[in-house]
Amino acid sequence: MKLGEQSLRLLVEKWLAPTAATPVHVTWSSRTHASQKRSVRAETIRPEGAVAIFFFRHDDGTWCVFPPAAWYPTMRAYKYAL
């Protein structure tokens, strides 16, 4: 998968299909201080009502509709076992 295939713009166009009559607006943006993880909320208004989706930036620079997996320190003793 190429980096450009997971850009925020392409995902917004894929999931929300903006048009001149139904533009998409970023209504919320966040960056955590500890890990510098980014997320945005994009919203559009359709005849059925408002539609909003959260997008999350992953460590490889791609944007996805699911959050990145949490990283936890691990200990592996089997490498050091005799």
Secondary structure, 3 states (H helix, E strand, C coil): CCHHHHCHHHHHHHHHCCCCCCCCEEEEEEECCCCCCEEEEEEEEECCEEEEEEEEECCCCCEECCCCCCCCCCCCCCCCCC
